[in-house]
Amino acid sequence: MKEVNEVLKKVWLDEDFIRLEDSSDEMIKYAMKLRLSNFSLGMVTDWRDFKEENESLSDFRDRFSIWVTAFNDINEIPNWKAQLVQSVLFTEKWVSDIQSNQEQWIINHTAYPALYLLKKQNRIIELNEKYNYLLKGSFYKNELIFFYKYLTES
């Protein structure tokens, strides 16, 4: 992530990079610090990755809701003990998937780290495909465009 953040820093220092209007220098520095201090590639937060192929999201939530439900008492969650055990099993699978092919996991599950890795490996066609895919769904299109610009200019 250090190398990814170095590219991202160029984006945030670029005068042409569009920031929120009326942002003070102090606010921009704070936002930049937050964006450049992220060294995480991923975490187990989207449990939908463990949904069975033909299982509806609703059925999955019924079967595994402990992490997406607000409750006052754990006993409000049906089969909460089984769901906690399932959480451990899901986490083990997640870690195993990452360890089996770390680079491919990064490419499949991240944005900027994936672009950086594809560029580093000189996989230019896949780099462009990933970039175009990300552009379609990105909330940070401007940042992504500038990131790609700085990543590919060297």
C-alpha positions as CSV (number, residue, x, y, z in Angstrom):
1,M,0.0,0.0,0.0
2,K,2.9,2.3,0.5
3,E,3.5,2.5,-3.3
4,V,-0.2,2.9,-3.9
5,N,-0.4,5.8,-1.4
6,E,2.6,7.4,-3.1
7,V,0.6,7.6,-6.4
8,L,-2.4,8.8,-4.5
9,K,-0.4,11.5,-2.9
10,K,0.5,12.9,-6.3
11,V,-3.3,13.0,-7.1
12,W,-4.0,15.0,-3.9
13,L,-1.2,17.4,-4.5
14,D,-2.2,18.1,-8.1
15,E,-3.8,21.6,-8.4
16,D,-6.2,20.3,-11.1
17,F,-7.6,17.6,-8.9
18,I,-11.1,18.7,-8.1
19,R,-11.9,18.8,-4.4
20,L,-15.1,19.8,-2.7
21,E,-15.8,23.5,-3.2
22,D,-15.2,25.7,-0.2
23,S,-12.8,23.2,1.3
24,S,-10.2,24.9,3.5
25,D,-6.5,24.1,3.3
26,E,-6.8,22.5,6.7
27,M,-9.7,20.3,5.7
28,I,-7.9,19.3,2.5
29,K,-4.8,18.4,4.6
30,Y,-6.9,16.4,7.0
31,A,-8.7,14.5,4.1
32,M,-5.3,13.8,2.5
33,K,-3.9,12.5,5.7
34,L,-6.8,10.1,6.0
35,R,-6.6,8.9,2.4
36,L,-2.8,8.4,2.6
37,S,-2.7,6.6,5.9
38,N,-4.7,3.5,4.8
39,F,-2.5,0.5,4.7
40,S,-5.3,-2.1,4.6
41,L,-5.9,-4.2,1.5
42,G,-9.1,-5.8,2.8
43,M,-11.1,-7.0,5.7
44,V,-14.0,-9.4,6.3
45,T,-16.8,-6.9,6.2
46,D,-18.9,-8.0,3.2
47,W,-20.3,-11.4,4.3
48,R,-22.2,-11.7,1.0
49,D,-19.1,-13.2,-0.4
50,F,-20.1,-16.3,1.5
51,K,-23.6,-16.5,0.1
52,E,-24.3,-19.8,-1.8
53,E,-24.5,-19.4,-5.5
54,N,-28.2,-19.9,-5.9
55,E,-29.2,-18.5,-2.5
56,S,-31.1,-15.3,-2.5
57,L,-29.6,-12.4,-0.4
58,S,-32.8,-12.5,1.7
59,D,-32.3,-16.3,2.5
60,F,-28.7,-15.7,3.3
61,R,-29.6,-12.9,5.7
62,D,-32.1,-15.2,7.3
63,R,-29.4,-17.9,7.7
64,F,-26.6,-15.5,8.7
65,S,-27.8,-12.2,10.1
66,I,-25.7,-11.8,13.3
67,W,-23.3,-9.2,11.8
68,V,-25.9,-7.1,10.0
69,T,-28.7,-6.9,12.6
70,A,-29.1,-4.5,15.5
71,F,-30.1,-6.2,18.7
72,N,-30.3,-5.5,22.4
73,D,-30.1,-9.1,23.5
74,I,-28.0,-11.8,21.6
75,N,-31.0,-14.2,22.1
76,E,-32.9,-12.1,19.6
77,I,-30.8,-13.7,16.9
78,P,-32.0,-17.1,15.8
79,N,-29.3,-19.7,16.2
80,W,-26.8,-17.1,17.3
81,K,-24.2,-19.7,18.5
82,A,-24.3,-21.5,15.1
83,Q,-23.9,-18.1,13.4
84,L,-20.8,-17.3,15.5
85,V,-19.3,-20.7,14.6
86,Q,-20.2,-20.0,10.9
87,S,-18.4,-16.6,11.2
88,V,-15.2,-18.3,12.2
89,L,-15.6,-20.8,9.3
90,F,-16.2,-17.9,6.8
91,T,-13.2,-16.1,8.1
92,E,-11.0,-19.2,7.7
93,K,-12.2,-19.6,4.1
94,W,-11.6,-15.9,3.5
95,V,-8.0,-16.1,4.8
96,S,-7.4,-19.4,2.9
97,D,-8.7,-17.8,-0.4
98,I,-6.3,-14.9,0.1
99,Q,-3.3,-17.1,0.9
100,S,-3.9,-19.4,-2.1
101,N,-3.3,-16.6,-4.6
102,Q,-2.6,-13.3,-2.9
103,E,-2.0,-11.3,-6.1
104,Q,-5.1,-12.5,-7.8
105,W,-7.1,-11.8,-4.7
106,I,-5.8,-8.2,-4.7
107,I,-6.7,-7.8,-8.4
108,N,-10.2,-9.2,-7.9
109,H,-11.1,-7.4,-4.6
110,T,-9.4,-4.0,-4.6
111,A,-9.2,-0.9,-6.7
112,Y,-6.0,1.2,-6.5
113,P,-3.9,-1.7,-5.3
114,A,-5.2,-3.9,-8.2
115,L,-4.3,-1.1,-10.7
116,Y,-0.9,-0.7,-9.2
117,L,-0.2,-4.4,-9.2
118,L,-1.4,-4.8,-12.8
119,K,0.8,-1.9,-13.9
120,K,3.8,-3.3,-12.0
121,Q,3.3,-6.7,-13.7
122,N,3.0,-4.9,-17.1
123,R,-0.4,-6.5,-17.6
124,I,-1.6,-3.4,-19.6
125,I,-4.7,-4.9,-21.2
126,E,-6.0,-6.1,-17.8
127,L,-5.0,-2.8,-16.2
128,N,-7.1,-0.9,-18.8
129,E,-10.0,-3.4,-18.3
130,K,-9.9,-3.0,-14.5
131,Y,-9.7,0.8,-14.8
132,N,-12.7,0.9,-17.1
133,Y,-14.7,-1.4,-14.9
134,L,-13.9,0.7,-11.8
135,L,-14.9,3.9,-13.7
136,K,-18.4,2.5,-14.2
137,G,-19.1,2.2,-10.5
138,S,-16.7,4.5,-8.7
139,F,-18.0,7.2,-6.3
140,Y,-14.6,8.9,-6.7
141,K,-14.3,9.1,-10.5
142,N,-12.2,12.2,-10.4
143,E,-9.7,10.7,-8.0
144,L,-9.6,7.4,-10.0
145,I,-9.0,9.3,-13.2
146,F,-6.1,11.2,-11.7
147,F,-4.7,8.0,-10.0
148,Y,-4.7,6.2,-13.3
149,K,-3.0,9.2,-15.0
150,Y,-0.2,9.3,-12.5
151,L,0.1,5.5,-12.4
152,T,0.5,5.1,-16.1
153,E,2.7,8.1,-16.9
154,S,5.8,6.4,-15.6
